[in-house]
Amino acid sequence: MNRKQKVQTLILLLAEEIYEFIKENETSYENGWVPTAKIKNTLELNFVCVPRENTQYGEKGWVFAALARMLEDQDRISYKKEGNNSFCKTKNSANQRVNAD
């Protein structure tokens, strides 16, 4: 396996871990929508993405955003935004909480 294949394999493994995290947490949220802030913060996926000499104000969730987009492109998760908050959930998941109301 060459370096490119290794890097691509590792990226796919990271995306799979994110998918499994979302799937495991869906039952804790109404209709299965897991807040992306919960995902990024729990998995510590906020990083500075510019060289030290450049300016960025605070850490950003760019790693999560790229991996979530991969999962969206694979049609494995859905994404929605409500106001300033965003949410993800797996598609066709049987793990969704039944609303007791």
Number of C-alpha atoms within 10 A of each C-alpha: 7 6 8 9 10 11 12 11 13 12 15 15 13 15 20 17 14 19 19 12 17 23 22 15 18 22 17 13 15 12 14 24 22 24 20 22 17 13 19 19 11 11 13 13 16 18 14 15 15 10 8 8 6 7 10 12 6 9 12 15 18 15 17 22 15 13 20 22 16 17 20 16 11 9 11 17 20 17 18 13 11 7 6 5 10 14 18 22 25 25 14 10 12 11 15 20 13 11 8 4 3
